[in-house]
Amino acid sequence: MTTTLIEAEFDTDLIPGPLEYAIFLPDGYDETSDAYPLLYILHGGGGSRDFLSQMKPSVEELTEEGKLPKLVVVTPSALRSFYMDYSDGSQQWETLITGSFLTHLRATYNVRSDRQGTLLFGISMGGMGALRMGFKHPDIFGGLAALEPGIEPELAFGDIKPEDRFYRPPELYQTIYGNPVDEAYWKQNNPANIALKHARTIAASGLEIYLECGDQDGFGLDRGAEFLHRILRDNGIGHEYHLVRGADHVGATLASRSQEGLAFLNRVLNPPPADPQVESFHNVIDAMRNAAT
């Protein structure tokens, strides 16, 4: 398999300096005119486009095994921005990633322009970014996989407990959300609040959602994942949720967990056919239910 990993820059005035990014082109990229699905892989806090080189073996392995179609993958360097538009307007990461940068990718590379062929995958801070952008823009993205997302288990900034924010200094919150923190702006950009406010839109869009976290996460992010899972379930937003037994925020489990998230996105791109056994089962229980009522 001959794949290509390219480092490039995109000039923009939405953030300080150009946006650095890495892009993965699949084997045989130039041999077909068919457009490839586009996958954003979003790194964690303080990471960079180099994260794509770490994910490359998993993408290649799943593609070789037929568990992932050939696709174009891009990772922008986003520092510790939360992939957010800052409250003071000085940096507009979400606007960039969902707007002019996406337009650039579609114009420069042979990728699909439909929502079903545009996907998000993120780890930690990248998981938070994938959730926020997916929930806010289900017209752009067809599916997302959020691994150990950096989200707090609250609906109000003032309710966040020290154990759920100790790893983020006050200065970081203030840089992004304002000094003092604009609690309304935090709420506006918190994935759980977005899900609550736009539950009907998200559910009706068919956005496919994969959410997971290790139950031994060193940052306690399993509390945020479980909190969001309940909100999604209670508000009719379909999703797949995994609380991974014995898994931490780092370590050997991440490789297999990443592959499971990517395999979920494969099912978004290639939905499985209807299962006749399931259809037959539901015919039987529907009849039982009708008889009982």
Secondary structure, DSSP 8 states (H G I E B T S, - for coil): ---EEEEEEE--SSSSS-EEEEEEE-TTGGG--S-B-EEEEE--TTB-TTHHHHHHHHHHHHHHTTSS---EEEEE--BTSTT-B-TTSS-BHHHHHHTHHHHHHHHHS-B--SGGGEEEEEETHHHHHHHHHHHH-TTT-SEEEEES----S-SSGGG--GGGTTTS-HHHHHHHHTTTT-HHHHHHH-HHHHHHHTHHHHHHHT-EEEEEEETT-TT-HHHHHHHHHHHHHHTT---EEEEETT--SSSTHHHHHHHHHHHHHHHHHS-----HHHHHHHHHHHHHHHHH-
